[in-house]
């Protein structure tokens, strides 16, 4: 017989007291992105000076958070067995999600299920989103900006009136001491037809050209990121055909070039 611990507010408060600042940051990032690999978490939260010690610390900390039932690994890894624990894919458990709700002063959700291991296409897409967040965070350590907001689905969905919603893959805000850039991200995996991409662009354009505002009260720009330059060029042609003004609102680049594109745009006066 397996005994299940009842997750109460008191228990979660006690659990919070056991967590370091880094523990809390790891849990927050997993809530923010939904999934992160061990390697991505290592880049985000562990000292890069000594790579051997860095990997050892990452294994120790993530095992502790797993033992506390705050995080778990999916039954799939990036890079296969040879990747070791760096290839494990981590996600929050129901306990971890309840802990985050408590920290925000929200009512604890009564029913939460563990994330079942999704298929490879879903994970490839989700980890591509996470990689943009991870890389931007790394760049921000050496430049004068912050990743002040990064929401993934469904937290990034935005009401568009008449019961309709805008459905980006992520909402991003990069902030400097003087200004900020707001973006809706579309992480394209070259699985959708160009007519469907055209419809997505028209949905965004209709919203923005009719005075629609994003979560922070300003109209976000939209960035499509793609697996390769050929796909990026094809989407850019779709964007250009829609309107001469579209280039200012909707852009396209590759997954790999997206962080550089975003930080370059942020630096523009």
N, C-alpha and C positions, 0 to 999 in steps of 0.2 A: 504494500500500500504506500503510495506517495503522498506525503503531507504537503499541502500547499499553504504558503505563508499568506495571511491576509494583509493586503497592502493598505495601511491606514495612514492618515496624515501624521500621526505620531511616529510611526515607523519611518516614513520618508524624511521627517525632520531629523531623526536620529541618524539616518543614512547620510543626510547632507553634511552633518558634523564630521563624518569620517572622510570627506572628500577634500582633496587639495584644490588649489586654484586651477592647476592643470587638469585634474580630473573633471572639474566642472566645465572647463573649456572644451574638453573632448566630447563630453555629453552634449554640450550646446552645438558643436559643429556637426555632430551626427543628427541632431534634430534638424538643423539648418539644411543639410544636404541629403538626408535620408540614408545614403550609403557612402562609405569611404573605405579604401583598402588600407591594410596595415602600412604600406609604403606611403600613402598619402597622409595618414595620421602622423607618421614619423616626421615627414616634412613640415607639418603644421606645428607640432608640439614638442619636439625633442631636439636638443642641442646638436647642431650639425658639425661641431668641431671634431669630435671623436666618433667615427662611424660605427666602430665595434660597440662602444659603450652606448651609443645612440640606439642601435638595434636591440641591445640587451635591455635597456630601460623601457623601450616601447613594448617589448614582449612582457616584461614584468607588470607594467602599469595596465595594459589591456587585459592581461590575465586576471588582475585584481578586480577590474571593473566587470569582467565576465563573472567572476566568483560572487560579486555583489548583485548579480542579475540586473545590471544596468545596460550592458551591451551584450550582443551575441554575434556569432559569425554565421554566414549563410553557407549552405551546402554546395558551394562553388567557389573557386578561387581564380585569381588572375595569374596567368603564367604557369598553371599546373603545379605539380608537386615540387618541382625545382625552385619555384619562387619562395617556398617556405612560408613562414607566418606573415611575411611582407605581402604575400598575395591573398591573404584572407580578406574577405569583404565583411565589414562590420556594420551593424545597424543597432538602433535602440530597441530595447525590450519594452514591453508594456510598463514595467517598473520605471525604466528610464524616462518614458514619455510622461508618466504621472509625476515623476520628480520635477520635470520641466514645467508642468502645469502648476505645481505647488510653488515653484520659485517665482512664477509670474502672478501668483495670487488668484489663479483660476480654479474653478471647481474641478475636482479630480474626475476624469472620465471613468464611468463605471465598467464599461466593457471595451477592452482592447485586445486584439489578437497579435500574436507574434507574426512578424513578416515572414511568410513562406518564401523559400528561394524562388525568385522569378526566373523567367527564361533568359537566355543569353542576350537577345535584342534589347530587352528592358534594361538589363544591367549595363550593357555597353553604353546605352543612352544616358542612364543615370550617372555612371562614372565619368562620362564626358562632361556632364554638367558640373560634377564635383571637381574635376580637374581644373576647370576655369577658376573656380573659387580658390582652390589650393594655390595655383600659380599666381593669381592676383595678390593673395595674402603674402606670398613669398616676396613678390616685387615690392609691395608696400613697405616692407621692412627697410628698404634702401632708398625709398622715394617719399616725397612729402604728400602722401595721401593715405586714406583709410578705406577699406571695404566696409562701409558703414551699414549696409543692408545687403543681405543675400537670402532670398526666399525661393524655394522650389515649390513644385506642385504638391498639394493644392493651395498652399498659402499664398502663392503669387497670382492666383486667378483674380480678376478684377471686374467688378460690375460695369456693364456697358449700357444699362438702361433697358426698360421693358423686359426685365427678367433674363436678359442676355449677359454673357460673361466673355471677357477676353481671356484666352487660355495660353499664355506664354509658358515656356518651360522653366523660366526663372525670372525674377525681378532683382535688379542689381543697382546699388547706388555707390558710386565712388566719390569721396569727399576730400577736398583740399581745404586749407584754412580760409580760402576766399570764395570757393564755389563748389558745386557738385554736379555730377552727371548721372542721370537716371536712365536705365535701359531695361527693356524687355528682351530676353534672350530666347531665340528659337534654335535649338540644337538639332540640326538636320543630320540624318543618317543616310541620306540618299535613298530612302525607301519610299518617299512620297513623289507622286507625279508633279511635273511643273505646273499643270493646271490647278492642282490642289495648293501648291505654293502661291500661285496667283491669287486664289481665293483668300488665303491667309493674309496676304499683303493688303488686299482690298478691305478686309475686315478691320485691320489696323488703321488704314488710311481713312476709312469712313468714320471711325471713332475719333481720330485725332483732328481731322478737318472739320468736324462738327463741334469742336470745342471740348472734346473729352480730355480729362486730366487723369493722371496716374495716382498711385497711393500717396505720394507726397505733395499733391496739389499742383504738379507741373506735368506737361505732356512728355512721357518718356520717348526716347528713340528706340528703334528696334534693330537688333543685330541677329542675322542668321549666321550660324557657324556651320561649317561643312567638313566632311572627311578629307577633301582634297581641293586643289585649285580649280580643277575642271568643273566640279559641282558648284563651287563658289561663283565661278564666272557665269554659269548657266542661270543661277538665281539672280545675279546682278543684272543680267539682261532682262529678266522678268521685271525686276524693280524699275529699270530704266524705261521700259515700254509703258509702264502704268502712268507715269507723270514725270514731267521735268523737275518737279519739286520733291519727288520721292527720295532722291539720293540724299537729301538732308534729313529725312525721317527714317528711312530704312536702308540698311547696309548689309553687306555680306563679306565674310572672310572665312578662312579655315579655322578648325578647332585649334590647331597649333599656334596660329597667328592672332587669335582673338585677344589674349591678354595684352600683347603689344599694341594692337589696334585700339583697344579701349584706353590704355594709358596714354597713347599718343593723342587721342581725341580729348582726353581730360586736360592735357597740357596746352591745347589750343586756346587762345584768348577768347 
